[in-house]
Amino acid sequence: MLLPFSRYEECNYCKADLHVCFACKNYDPNMSDGCREDRADFVLDKDKANFCDYFKVNTKAYKKKDNAEARAARAKLAELFGEELPDQDSEEETNTPQSEADRALAELKRLFGDD
């Protein structure tokens, strides 16, 4: 990803907007309008792309979610129905756009018998 990026820039993996208040160094949830830059226009949706001229990329804005609770729930469901869970590491790898395309192509080949 090249910096600075445009208002239309999206995450390669999840397609989330990147030019958002939450990803800015000026973002401060303790401020009344959520921004330390007093000249910036008010932005209602802090997680949507905006045209703020005072946007500065905060490289530490991303916080990886703890999916332990969700994994535990999936494990209980799998146990209940007698299924096996895929490895957690391989699950993260298969979420990339390229692997989704590869899986779709493999499924098409399987359906049409073109191995």
PyMOL commands that set and color helices and strands:
alter all, ss='L'
color gray80, all
select helices_A, chain A and resi 21-23+68-81+88-93+97-112
alter helices_A, ss='H'
color red, helices_A
deselect
rebuild
show_as cartoon
